[in-house]
Amino acid sequence: MANSLFRTPILQPLLAWVAVGILRLIGWRVIGELPAQRKYVLIGAPHTSNWDFPLMLLAMLKVGMDVHWLGKNALFPFPFAGFMRWLGGIPVDRSKNNNLVDQLVELYRRRDELVLIIPPEGTRAKVERWKSGFYYVAQGAGVPILLGFVDGSRKEMGFGPLFYPTGDYAADLPAIQAFYNDKAGVRRERH
């Protein structure tokens, strides 16, 4: 992967300063600590609004995290594909079964550093069950899961603890979800 926005010299510190100003202006805080690990899956929940992406972008700029995200191919049209990749985007063709988990595990194996943000709900709409891909990517790559959140009720977003998958998804998922019990998304009715 080429250099991303989060690794662009001179521009990144300037944008971090701008992000701090915008966050102050809109009244949002970024809380929690980034782990020392250089590779992990960052889950972001609850994912309830189109505002989650710009809020996440501001948070990542503020803390200087080089984060990558998955987006459907339609978000990467010519001539904007390079720009979307520079923002950390990785295009995904959702129209066919392309064994995405295995592809992402291989991407982790090839890289010395990789933070991939995945919303476990898979959509902004209210869901009954989380998708399991984030878990199997982390398990397959041998990396932990950082519990990231957006809490619209407190106007906070940030980072919780790292979770290390045990391989028992049925037991691990409730433990992961318990962290989000007191978090409400930007659009609370969708959580």
Biotite code that builds the C-alpha atoms (Angstrom):
import biotite.structure as struc

atoms = struc.array([
    struc.Atom([0.000, 0.000, 0.000], chain_id="A", res_id=1, res_name="MET", atom_name="CA", element="C"),
    struc.Atom([1.227, 3.459, -0.836], chain_id="A", res_id=2, res_name="ALA", atom_name="CA", element="C"),
    struc.Atom([1.621, 6.236, 1.658], chain_id="A", res_id=3, res_name="ASN", atom_name="CA", element="C"),
    struc.Atom([-1.661, 7.291, 3.182], chain_id="A", res_id=4, res_name="SER", atom_name="CA", element="C"),
    struc.Atom([-2.910, 10.617, 4.440], chain_id="A", res_id=5, res_name="LEU", atom_name="CA", element="C"),
    struc.Atom([-1.906, 9.547, 7.942], chain_id="A", res_id=6, res_name="PHE", atom_name="CA", element="C"),
    struc.Atom([1.746, 9.160, 6.877], chain_id="A", res_id=7, res_name="ARG", atom_name="CA", element="C"),
    struc.Atom([2.130, 12.261, 4.694], chain_id="A", res_id=8, res_name="THR", atom_name="CA", element="C"),
    struc.Atom([4.970, 14.439, 6.073], chain_id="A", res_id=9, res_name="PRO", atom_name="CA", element="C"),
    struc.Atom([4.115, 18.049, 6.880], chain_id="A", res_id=10, res_name="ILE", atom_name="CA", element="C"),
    struc.Atom([0.460, 17.571, 5.933], chain_id="A", res_id=11, res_name="LEU", atom_name="CA", element="C"),
    struc.Atom([-0.341, 15.074, 8.723], chain_id="A", res_id=12, res_name="GLN", atom_name="CA", element="C"),
    struc.Atom([0.711, 17.363, 11.613], chain_id="A", res_id=13, res_name="PRO", atom_name="CA", element="C"),
    struc.Atom([-1.181, 20.245, 10.038], chain_id="A", res_id=14, res_name="LEU", atom_name="CA", element="C"),
    struc.Atom([-4.306, 18.111, 9.617], chain_id="A", res_id=15, res_name="LEU", atom_name="CA", element="C"),
    struc.Atom([-3.958, 16.839, 13.211], chain_id="A", res_id=16, res_name="ALA", atom_name="CA", element="C"),
    struc.Atom([-4.087, 20.452, 14.387], chain_id="A", res_id=17, res_name="TRP", atom_name="CA", element="C"),
    struc.Atom([-7.141, 21.124, 12.169], chain_id="A", res_id=18, res_name="VAL", atom_name="CA", element="C"),
    struc.Atom([-8.835, 17.948, 13.476], chain_id="A", res_id=19, res_name="ALA", atom_name="CA", element="C"),
    struc.Atom([-8.321, 19.068, 17.090], chain_id="A", res_id=20, res_name="VAL", atom_name="CA", element="C"),
    struc.Atom([-9.916, 22.417, 16.231], chain_id="A", res_id=21, res_name="GLY", atom_name="CA", element="C"),
    struc.Atom([-12.917, 20.866, 14.477], chain_id="A", res_id=22, res_name="ILE", atom_name="CA", element="C"),
    struc.Atom([-13.481, 18.375, 17.305], chain_id="A", res_id=23, res_name="LEU", atom_name="CA", element="C"),
    struc.Atom([-13.431, 21.212, 19.828], chain_id="A", res_id=24, res_name="ARG", atom_name="CA", element="C"),
    struc.Atom([-15.817, 23.244, 17.682], chain_id="A", res_id=25, res_name="LEU", atom_name="CA", element="C"),
    struc.Atom([-18.365, 20.419, 17.404], chain_id="A", res_id=26, res_name="ILE", atom_name="CA", element="C"),
    struc.Atom([-17.915, 19.365, 21.038], chain_id="A", res_id=27, res_name="GLY", atom_name="CA", element="C"),
    struc.Atom([-16.536, 15.824, 20.545], chain_id="A", res_id=28, res_name="TRP", atom_name="CA", element="C"),
    struc.Atom([-13.703, 14.261, 22.565], chain_id="A", res_id=29, res_name="ARG", atom_name="CA", element="C"),
    struc.Atom([-11.306, 11.459, 21.693], chain_id="A", res_id=30, res_name="VAL", atom_name="CA", element="C"),
    struc.Atom([-10.488, 9.281, 24.717], chain_id="A", res_id=31, res_name="ILE", atom_name="CA", element="C"),
    struc.Atom([-8.391, 6.202, 25.405], chain_id="A", res_id=32, res_name="GLY", atom_name="CA", element="C"),
    struc.Atom([-4.889, 5.119, 24.533], chain_id="A", res_id=33, res_name="GLU", atom_name="CA", element="C"),
    struc.Atom([-3.502, 3.577, 21.385], chain_id="A", res_id=34, res_name="LEU", atom_name="CA", element="C"),
    struc.Atom([-1.746, 0.243, 21.906], chain_id="A", res_id=35, res_name="PRO", atom_name="CA", element="C"),
    struc.Atom([1.963, -0.208, 21.274], chain_id="A", res_id=36, res_name="ALA", atom_name="CA", element="C"),
    struc.Atom([1.263, -3.038, 18.800], chain_id="A", res_id=37, res_name="GLN", atom_name="CA", element="C"),
    struc.Atom([1.773, -2.225, 15.154], chain_id="A", res_id=38, res_name="ARG", atom_name="CA", element="C"),
    struc.Atom([-0.820, -4.669, 13.817], chain_id="A", res_id=39, res_name="LYS", atom_name="CA", element="C"),
    struc.Atom([-4.391, -5.118, 14.996], chain_id="A", res_id=40, res_name="TYR", atom_name="CA", element="C"),
    struc.Atom([-7.994, -5.048, 13.857], chain_id="A", res_id=41, res_name="VAL", atom_name="CA", element="C"),
    struc.Atom([-9.829, -1.953, 15.084], chain_id="A", res_id=42, res_name="LEU", atom_name="CA", element="C"),
    struc.Atom([-13.556, -2.468, 15.376], chain_id="A", res_id=43, res_name="ILE", atom_name="CA", element="C"),
    struc.Atom([-15.753, 0.602, 15.424], chain_id="A", res_id=44, res_name="GLY", atom_name="CA", element="C"),
    struc.Atom([-19.160, 0.354, 17.027], chain_id="A", res_id=45, res_name="ALA", atom_name="CA", element="C"),
    struc.Atom([-21.900, 1.265, 17.212], chain_id="A", res_id=46, res_name="PRO", atom_name="CA", element="C"),
    struc.Atom([-21.960, 2.169, 13.505], chain_id="A", res_id=47, res_name="HIS", atom_name="CA", element="C"),
    struc.Atom([-25.261, 4.032, 13.119], chain_id="A", res_id=48, res_name="THR", atom_name="CA", element="C"),
    struc.Atom([-24.676, 7.074, 10.924], chain_id="A", res_id=49, res_name="SER", atom_name="CA", element="C"),
    struc.Atom([-22.920, 8.500, 7.883], chain_id="A", res_id=50, res_name="ASN", atom_name="CA", element="C"),
    struc.Atom([-21.255, 10.833, 10.406], chain_id="A", res_id=51, res_name="TRP", atom_name="CA", element="C"),
    struc.Atom([-19.248, 7.895, 11.789], chain_id="A", res_id=52, res_name="ASP", atom_name="CA", element="C"),
    struc.Atom([-16.739, 8.121, 8.907], chain_id="A", res_id=53, res_name="PHE", atom_name="CA", element="C"),
    struc.Atom([-15.899, 11.837, 9.222], chain_id="A", res_id=54, res_name="PRO", atom_name="CA", element="C"),
    struc.Atom([-15.796, 11.544, 13.025], chain_id="A", res_id=55, res_name="LEU", atom_name="CA", element="C"),
    struc.Atom([-13.472, 8.540, 12.718], chain_id="A", res_id=56, res_name="MET", atom_name="CA", element="C"),
    struc.Atom([-11.297, 10.428, 10.251], chain_id="A", res_id=57, res_name="LEU", atom_name="CA", element="C"),
    struc.Atom([-10.984, 13.378, 12.652], chain_id="A", res_id=58, res_name="LEU", atom_name="CA", element="C"),
    struc.Atom([-10.093, 11.040, 15.538], chain_id="A", res_id=59, res_name="ALA", atom_name="CA", element="C"),
    struc.Atom([-7.466, 9.215, 13.480], chain_id="A", res_id=60, res_name="MET", atom_name="CA", element="C"),
    struc.Atom([-5.932, 12.505, 12.337], chain_id="A", res_id=61, res_name="LEU", atom_name="CA", element="C"),
    struc.Atom([-5.845, 13.785, 15.913], chain_id="A", res_id=62, res_name="LYS", atom_name="CA", element="C"),
    struc.Atom([-4.053, 10.723, 17.314], chain_id="A", res_id=63, res_name="VAL", atom_name="CA", element="C"),
    struc.Atom([-1.907, 10.104, 14.216], chain_id="A", res_id=64, res_name="GLY", atom_name="CA", element="C"),
    struc.Atom([-3.134, 6.552, 13.621], chain_id="A", res_id=65, res_name="MET", atom_name="CA", element="C"),
    struc.Atom([-2.401, 5.123, 10.166], chain_id="A", res_id=66, res_name="ASP", atom_name="CA", element="C"),
    struc.Atom([-5.717, 3.349, 9.700], chain_id="A", res_id=67, res_name="VAL", atom_name="CA", element="C"),
    struc.Atom([-7.154, 1.538, 6.706], chain_id="A", res_id=68, res_name="HIS", atom_name="CA", element="C"),
    struc.Atom([-10.797, 0.772, 5.964], chain_id="A", res_id=69, res_name="TRP", atom_name="CA", element="C"),
    struc.Atom([-12.776, -1.377, 3.568], chain_id="A", res_id=70, res_name="LEU", atom_name="CA", element="C"),
    struc.Atom([-15.185, 0.209, 1.110], chain_id="A", res_id=71, res_name="GLY", atom_name="CA", element="C"),
    struc.Atom([-17.320, -1.068, -1.717], chain_id="A", res_id=72, res_name="LYS", atom_name="CA", element="C"),
    struc.Atom([-15.850, -0.626, -5.194], chain_id="A", res_id=73, res_name="ASN", atom_name="CA", element="C"),
    struc.Atom([-18.373, 2.113, -5.983], chain_id="A", res_id=74, res_name="ALA", atom_name="CA", element="C"),
    struc.Atom([-16.489, 4.409, -3.564], chain_id="A", res_id=75, res_name="LEU", atom_name="CA", element="C"),
    struc.Atom([-13.343, 4.121, -5.722], chain_id="A", res_id=76, res_name="PHE", atom_name="CA", element="C"),
    struc.Atom([-14.363, 5.406, -9.182], chain_id="A", res_id=77, res_name="PRO", atom_name="CA", element="C"),
    struc.Atom([-11.931, 6.996, -11.596], chain_id="A", res_id=78, res_name="PHE", atom_name="CA", element="C"),
    struc.Atom([-10.533, 9.658, -11.046], chain_id="A", res_id=79, res_name="PRO", atom_name="CA", element="C"),
    struc.Atom([-11.062, 9.442, -7.251], chain_id="A", res_id=80, res_name="PHE", atom_name="CA", element="C"),
    struc.Atom([-9.659, 5.936, -6.628], chain_id="A", res_id=81, res_name="ALA", atom_name="CA", element="C"),
    struc.Atom([-6.162, 7.189, -5.774], chain_id="A", res_id=82, res_name="GLY", atom_name="CA", element="C"),
    struc.Atom([-7.564, 9.770, -3.384], chain_id="A", res_id=83, res_name="PHE", atom_name="CA", element="C"),
    struc.Atom([-9.736, 7.178, -1.616], chain_id="A", res_id=84, res_name="MET", atom_name="CA", element="C"),
    struc.Atom([-6.719, 4.877, -1.216], chain_id="A", res_id=85, res_name="ARG", atom_name="CA", element="C"),
    struc.Atom([-4.718, 7.821, 0.125], chain_id="A", res_id=86, res_name="TRP", atom_name="CA", element="C"),
    struc.Atom([-7.463, 8.232, 2.755], chain_id="A", res_id=87, res_name="LEU", atom_name="CA", element="C"),
    struc.Atom([-6.739, 4.621, 3.772], chain_id="A", res_id=88, res_name="GLY", atom_name="CA", element="C"),
    struc.Atom([-9.390, 2.892, 1.680], chain_id="A", res_id=89, res_name="GLY", atom_name="CA", element="C"),
    struc.Atom([-9.149, -0.672, 0.435], chain_id="A", res_id=90, res_name="ILE", atom_name="CA", element="C"),
    struc.Atom([-11.725, -1.438, -2.310], chain_id="A", res_id=91, res_name="PRO", atom_name="CA", element="C"),
    struc.Atom([-13.875, -4.557, -1.925], chain_id="A", res_id=92, res_name="VAL", atom_name="CA", element="C"),
    struc.Atom([-16.020, -6.195, -4.595], chain_id="A", res_id=93, res_name="ASP", atom_name="CA", element="C"),
    struc.Atom([-19.104, -7.236, -2.619], chain_id="A", res_id=94, res_name="ARG", atom_name="CA", element="C"),
    struc.Atom([-20.885, -8.613, -5.694], chain_id="A", res_id=95, res_name="SER", atom_name="CA", element="C"),
    struc.Atom([-19.057, -11.943, -5.512], chain_id="A", res_id=96, res_name="LYS", atom_name="CA", element="C"),
    struc.Atom([-17.766, -14.289, -2.858], chain_id="A", res_id=97, res_name="ASN", atom_name="CA", element="C"),
    struc.Atom([-14.044, -13.564, -2.967], chain_id="A", res_id=98, res_name="ASN", atom_name="CA", element="C"),
    struc.Atom([-12.884, -15.028, 0.369], chain_id="A", res_id=99, res_name="ASN", atom_name="CA", element="C"),
    struc.Atom([-12.197, -11.605, 1.842], chain_id="A", res_id=100, res_name="LEU", atom_name="CA", element="C"),
    struc.Atom([-11.148, -12.940, 5.261], chain_id="A", res_id=101, res_name="VAL", atom_name="CA", element="C"),
    struc.Atom([-8.317, -14.969, 3.701], chain_id="A", res_id=102, res_name="ASP", atom_name="CA", element="C"),
    struc.Atom([-7.236, -11.992, 1.578], chain_id="A", res_id=103, res_name="GLN", atom_name="CA", element="C"),
    struc.Atom([-7.086, -9.745, 4.640], chain_id="A", res_id=104, res_name="LEU", atom_name="CA", element="C"),
    struc.Atom([-5.204, -12.354, 6.686], chain_id="A", res_id=105, res_name="VAL", atom_name="CA", element="C"),
    struc.Atom([-2.643, -12.522, 3.885], chain_id="A", res_id=106, res_name="GLU", atom_name="CA", element="C"),
    struc.Atom([-2.426, -8.708, 3.839], chain_id="A", res_id=107, res_name="LEU", atom_name="CA", element="C"),
    struc.Atom([-1.581, -8.761, 7.560], chain_id="A", res_id=108, res_name="TYR", atom_name="CA", element="C"),
    struc.Atom([1.084, -11.397, 6.947], chain_id="A", res_id=109, res_name="ARG", atom_name="CA", element="C"),
    struc.Atom([2.742, -9.284, 4.226], chain_id="A", res_id=110, res_name="ARG", atom_name="CA", element="C"),
    struc.Atom([2.821, -6.066, 6.243], chain_id="A", res_id=111, res_name="ARG", atom_name="CA", element="C"),
    struc.Atom([4.948, -5.074, 9.240], chain_id="A", res_id=112, res_name="ASP", atom_name="CA", element="C"),
    struc.Atom([2.263, -2.584, 10.269], chain_id="A", res_id=113, res_name="GLU", atom_name="CA", element="C"),
    struc.Atom([-1.465, -2.622, 9.609], chain_id="A", res_id=114, res_name="LEU", atom_name="CA", element="C"),
    struc.Atom([-4.480, -1.230, 11.394], chain_id="A", res_id=115, res_name="VAL", atom_name="CA", element="C"),
    struc.Atom([-7.721, -2.096, 9.661], chain_id="A", res_id=116, res_name="LEU", atom_name="CA", element="C"),
    struc.Atom([-10.973, -0.628, 10.968], chain_id="A", res_id=117, res_name="ILE", atom_name="CA", element="C"),
    struc.Atom([-14.043, -2.820, 10.542], chain_id="A", res_id=118, res_name="ILE", atom_name="CA", element="C"),
    struc.Atom([-17.554, -1.944, 11.750], chain_id="A", res_id=119, res_name="PRO", atom_name="CA", element="C"),
    struc.Atom([-18.801, -5.286, 13.119], chain_id="A", res_id=120, res_name="PRO", atom_name="CA", element="C"),
    struc.Atom([-22.428, -4.466, 12.315], chain_id="A", res_id=121, res_name="GLU", atom_name="CA", element="C"),
    struc.Atom([-21.464, -4.240, 8.636], chain_id="A", res_id=122, res_name="GLY", atom_name="CA", element="C"),
    struc.Atom([-24.040, -1.482, 8.045], chain_id="A", res_id=123, res_name="THR", atom_name="CA", element="C"),
    struc.Atom([-25.408, 1.719, 9.565], chain_id="A", res_id=124, res_name="ARG", atom_name="CA", element="C"),
    struc.Atom([-28.858, 0.145, 9.925], chain_id="A", res_id=125, res_name="ALA", atom_name="CA", element="C"),
    struc.Atom([-29.971, -1.548, 13.128], chain_id="A", res_id=126, res_name="LYS", atom_name="CA", element="C"),
    struc.Atom([-28.886, -5.206, 13.131], chain_id="A", res_id=127, res_name="VAL", atom_name="CA", element="C"),
    struc.Atom([-29.721, -8.209, 15.277], chain_id="A", res_id=128, res_name="GLU", atom_name="CA", element="C"),
    struc.Atom([-26.285, -9.842, 14.934], chain_id="A", res_id=129, res_name="ARG", atom_name="CA", element="C"),
    struc.Atom([-22.776, -8.634, 14.286], chain_id="A", res_id=130, res_name="TRP", atom_name="CA", element="C"),
    struc.Atom([-20.886, -10.019, 11.304], chain_id="A", res_id=131, res_name="LYS", atom_name="CA", element="C"),
    struc.Atom([-18.027, -12.322, 12.264], chain_id="A", res_id=132, res_name="SER", atom_name="CA", element="C"),
    struc.Atom([-15.417, -11.301, 9.660], chain_id="A", res_id=133, res_name="GLY", atom_name="CA", element="C"),
    struc.Atom([-13.517, -8.927, 11.967], chain_id="A", res_id=134, res_name="PHE", atom_name="CA", element="C"),
    struc.Atom([-13.043, -11.767, 14.458], chain_id="A", res_id=135, res_name="TYR", atom_name="CA", element="C"),
    struc.Atom([-11.827, -14.308, 11.912], chain_id="A", res_id=136, res_name="TYR", atom_name="CA", element="C"),
    struc.Atom([-9.466, -11.795, 10.296], chain_id="A", res_id=137, res_name="VAL", atom_name="CA", element="C"),
    struc.Atom([-7.881, -11.073, 13.696], chain_id="A", res_id=138, res_name="ALA", atom_name="CA", element="C"),
    struc.Atom([-7.734, -14.745, 14.655], chain_id="A", res_id=139, res_name="GLN", atom_name="CA", element="C"),
    struc.Atom([-6.310, -15.822, 11.292], chain_id="A", res_id=140, res_name="GLY", atom_name="CA", element="C"),
    struc.Atom([-3.710, -13.051, 11.297], chain_id="A", res_id=141, res_name="ALA", atom_name="CA", element="C"),
    struc.Atom([-2.797, -13.662, 14.939], chain_id="A", res_id=142, res_name="GLY", atom_name="CA", element="C"),
    struc.Atom([-3.497, -10.046, 15.886], chain_id="A", res_id=143, res_name="VAL", atom_name="CA", element="C"),
    struc.Atom([-5.612, -8.551, 18.679], chain_id="A", res_id=144, res_name="PRO", atom_name="CA", element="C"),
    struc.Atom([-8.834, -6.582, 18.284], chain_id="A", res_id=145, res_name="ILE", atom_name="CA", element="C"),
    struc.Atom([-8.865, -2.986, 19.537], chain_id="A", res_id=146, res_name="LEU", atom_name="CA", element="C"),
    struc.Atom([-12.319, -2.019, 20.778], chain_id="A", res_id=147, res_name="LEU", atom_name="CA", element="C"),
    struc.Atom([-13.048, 1.383, 19.232], chain_id="A", res_id=148, res_name="GLY", atom_name="CA", element="C"),
    struc.Atom([-16.291, 3.234, 19.835], chain_id="A", res_id=149, res_name="PHE", atom_name="CA", element="C"),
    struc.Atom([-18.506, 6.185, 19.015], chain_id="A", res_id=150, res_name="VAL", atom_name="CA", element="C"),
    struc.Atom([-20.780, 7.328, 21.831], chain_id="A", res_id=151, res_name="ASP", atom_name="CA", element="C"),
    struc.Atom([-23.227, 9.980, 20.626], chain_id="A", res_id=152, res_name="GLY", atom_name="CA", element="C"),
    struc.Atom([-24.819, 10.383, 24.060], chain_id="A", res_id=153, res_name="SER", atom_name="CA", element="C"),
    struc.Atom([-21.523, 11.641, 25.528], chain_id="A", res_id=154, res_name="ARG", atom_name="CA", element="C"),
    struc.Atom([-20.036, 13.029, 22.284], chain_id="A", res_id=155, res_name="LYS", atom_name="CA", element="C"),
    struc.Atom([-17.026, 10.787, 22.807], chain_id="A", res_id=156, res_name="GLU", atom_name="CA", element="C"),
    struc.Atom([-15.156, 8.405, 20.593], chain_id="A", res_id=157, res_name="MET", atom_name="CA", element="C"),
    struc.Atom([-12.032, 6.504, 21.248], chain_id="A", res_id=158, res_name="GLY", atom_name="CA", element="C"),
    struc.Atom([-10.312, 3.313, 22.164], chain_id="A", res_id=159, res_name="PHE", atom_name="CA", element="C"),
    struc.Atom([-10.980, 0.696, 24.796], chain_id="A", res_id=160, res_name="GLY", atom_name="CA", element="C"),
    struc.Atom([-8.923, -2.376, 25.600], chain_id="A", res_id=161, res_name="PRO", atom_name="CA", element="C"),
    struc.Atom([-7.333, -4.873, 23.263], chain_id="A", res_id=162, res_name="LEU", atom_name="CA", element="C"),
    struc.Atom([-9.135, -8.197, 22.985], chain_id="A", res_id=163, res_name="PHE", atom_name="CA", element="C"),
    struc.Atom([-7.212, -11.340, 22.061], chain_id="A", res_id=164, res_name="TYR", atom_name="CA", element="C"),
    struc.Atom([-9.377, -13.906, 20.218], chain_id="A", res_id=165, res_name="PRO", atom_name="CA", element="C"),
    struc.Atom([-9.323, -17.349, 21.835], chain_id="A", res_id=166, res_name="THR", atom_name="CA", element="C"),
    struc.Atom([-10.718, -19.156, 18.810], chain_id="A", res_id=167, res_name="GLY", atom_name="CA", element="C"),
    struc.Atom([-14.091, -19.665, 20.518], chain_id="A", res_id=168, res_name="ASP", atom_name="CA", element="C"),
    struc.Atom([-16.238, -17.105, 18.703], chain_id="A", res_id=169, res_name="TYR", atom_name="CA", element="C"),
    struc.Atom([-19.413, -18.041, 20.596], chain_id="A", res_id=170, res_name="ALA", atom_name="CA", element="C"),
    struc.Atom([-17.717, -17.300, 23.928], chain_id="A", res_id=171, res_name="ALA", atom_name="CA", element="C"),
    struc.Atom([-15.647, -14.309, 22.787], chain_id="A", res_id=172, res_name="ASP", atom_name="CA", element="C"),
    struc.Atom([-18.395, -12.315, 21.073], chain_id="A", res_id=173, res_name="LEU", atom_name="CA", element="C"),
    struc.Atom([-20.461, -11.637, 24.235], chain_id="A", res_id=174, res_name="PRO", atom_name="CA", element="C"),
    struc.Atom([-17.271, -10.551, 26.018], chain_id="A", res_id=175, res_name="ALA", atom_name="CA", element="C"),
    struc.Atom([-16.485, -8.103, 23.208], chain_id="A", res_id=176, res_name="ILE", atom_name="CA", element="C"),
    struc.Atom([-20.054, -6.799, 22.997], chain_id="A", res_id=177, res_name="GLN", atom_name="CA", element="C"),
    struc.Atom([-20.213, -6.205, 26.758], chain_id="A", res_id=178, res_name="ALA", atom_name="CA", element="C"),
    struc.Atom([-17.779, -3.323, 26.294], chain_id="A", res_id=179, res_name="PHE", atom_name="CA", element="C"),
    struc.Atom([-20.398, -1.541, 24.155], chain_id="A", res_id=180, res_name="TYR", atom_name="CA", element="C"),
    struc.Atom([-23.354, -1.916, 26.551], chain_id="A", res_id=181, res_name="ASN", atom_name="CA", element="C"),
    struc.Atom([-23.102, 1.696, 27.738], chain_id="A", res_id=182, res_name="ASP", atom_name="CA", element="C"),
    struc.Atom([-22.274, 3.206, 24.312], chain_id="A", res_id=183, res_name="LYS", atom_name="CA", element="C"),
    struc.Atom([-24.887, 4.798, 22.047], chain_id="A", res_id=184, res_name="ALA", atom_name="CA", element="C"),
    struc.Atom([-24.250, 5.602, 18.409], chain_id="A", res_id=185, res_name="GLY", atom_name="CA", element="C"),
    struc.Atom([-24.773, 8.959, 16.736], chain_id="A", res_id=186, res_name="VAL", atom_name="CA", element="C"),
    struc.Atom([-28.255, 7.748, 15.705], chain_id="A", res_id=187, res_name="ARG", atom_name="CA", element="C"),
    struc.Atom([-29.329, 5.985, 18.901], chain_id="A", res_id=188, res_name="ARG", atom_name="CA", element="C"),
    struc.Atom([-32.466, 4.503, 17.370], chain_id="A", res_id=189, res_name="GLU", atom_name="CA", element="C"),
    struc.Atom([-30.268, 2.300, 15.144], chain_id="A", res_id=190, res_name="ARG", atom_name="CA", element="C"),
    struc.Atom([-28.299, 0.778, 18.035], chain_id="A", res_id=191, res_name="HIS", atom_name="CA", element="C"),
])
